[in-house]
Amino acid sequence: MSASQRLTDLGIVLPPVVPPTAIYVPAKRAGNLLFTSGQMPYEDGVLRTTGKVGAEVDVERAQELARACAINALAVIDKEVGIDSVAEVIKVLGFVSSADGFTDQPTVVNGASALFVEVFGAAGHHARSAVGMAELPMGAPVEVEVIVRIEDAPEI
């Protein structure tokens, strides 16, 4: 089953890509790899929640926000190369704005990782880092970036 069909089956409609807020592009392709810029939990162009995980934002809500970041990353991928051209997810990097003493960043980023497996099946399994941060842009609790390998692209 194609990734676009899985998205339909999951009831996920990819949102419009949020324009960059600084001097960068939403994604950059190098050969058969596509690198997304960090995606935050925007909905309808508005940051859904602000605050630190482990203080204003609980782990369950942070997982939902990480999933939203992943959906936004899929929107970027779809716009750049088409979601069905993804051969596999290579790497996910999740940043979690963390309250003092909060150490459960991997559980938060699971919200993004689980989505990639739901959409791409075995090809969605990836290497990953989940990093605690003092602050993220605009007070976002979570930010996610992704590297995917594109099918039928020349090897680099």
Summary of the structure (lengths in Angstrom):
residues: 156
radius of gyration: 14.8
end to end distance: 27.2
largest distance: 45.9
contacts: 510
relative contact order: 0.25
helix: 37%
strand: 28%
